């Protein structure tokens, strides 16, 4: 089984939105949670880990968390996949019946299918935890679409690897919190936040450190599909058809 923890960053008011999925073997979830919790207990930091909480006083703890993630990539075979979407190019009227949430779920479908379902769906069950948000659409719709795609790809109507797609409060999941941290770092570089007036020095240092740990100078450029530790996929939107409105 694979458990997938999905969070997003910069979804409002930014040039690029980032969706990020942490993929963890089911048997390794407890070990990942324990490793992150141990770091936070030593630092007596018991609140939620979030990119927006990165500060000078907490920077060393966050650097330690980032380094631990990349260690766990090797020891537990965890993965992190980020998808970036150019928000100014979104056209919900043309493609999503004017429903932005439907458009968001379509991006979730693309990320979950191409980076998780296609790879693991033939042989493993997949459970997806989405960071809780206000939503009007039933996630059963997304689950059914993913399983229908799996049935077409792998053959047979009984091929339904996505066992559950459900919301989860990130306060109760350290893995969702690390997914938020990595999404924030990718969004920070992709949106060139470090080039803005008076940027956070702590976030500059942490984003640069995460990039270094991933073997890059900056985050946000496309990586090979086989890159596990921090994979980035810059999703290309189709141009709207003339007369589609």
Secondary structure, 3 states (H helix, E strand, C coil): CEEEEEEEECCCCCCEEEEEEEEEEHHHHHHHHHHHHHHHHHCCCCCCCCHHHCCHHHHHHHHHHHHHHHHHHHHHCCEEEEEEEEHHHCCHHHHCCCCHHHHHHHHHHHHHHHHHHHHHCCCCCEEEEEECCCCCCCHHHHHHHHHHHHHHHHCCCCCCCEEEEEEECHHHCHHHHHHHHHHHHHHHHHCCHHHCCCCCHHHHHHHHHHHHHCCCCCCCCCCCCCCCCCEEEECCCCCCCCCCC
